[in-house]
Amino acid sequence: MTHTLAEQIRSKRRRRNATQAQLANLCGLTQSRIAELETGSNQNPTLATVGKIADALDCTLRVRLVENPTAATEGRGGD
């Protein structure tokens, strides 16, 4: 089952018994930024930000490309 980035961050933080403030401190972000990422209100974090969080949570960051179902119907091409 695929989990959103928000769910993954929240779950992994809680498993480590860390608060949002503690995680923020570990990765050099603000607590409010962690809260935004955990609620999904910020859906476009940079890879650098996600990488910092992954490092702080002792996780490996994996990126994958998936088909955009609307791209095929819109006739988007590309290189």
C-alpha positions, 0 to 999 in steps of 0.5 A, a space after each residue: 500500500 502506498 502512503 503519502 509523504 505526509 503519512 510516512 513522515 508522521 509515522 516514522 517520527 512517531 515511531 521514534 517518539 520524537 515531537 515535531 519540534 525535535 524533528 525540526 531541530 534535527 533537520 534544521 527546519 521549523 516546527 511549523 514546516 514539519 507540521 505543514 509537511 505532515 498534514 499535506 498542506 505543503 505538497 511541494 517540498 524540495 528534494 533537499 528538504 525531504 532529504 534532510 528529514 530522511 537523514 534525521 529519521 535514519 531513512 533512505 530517500 527513494 524517488 520514483 517516476 510514475 505515470 500521470 494518468 491525465 498526461 496521456 489524455 492531454 496528448 503531452 509528449 516530450 523528450 
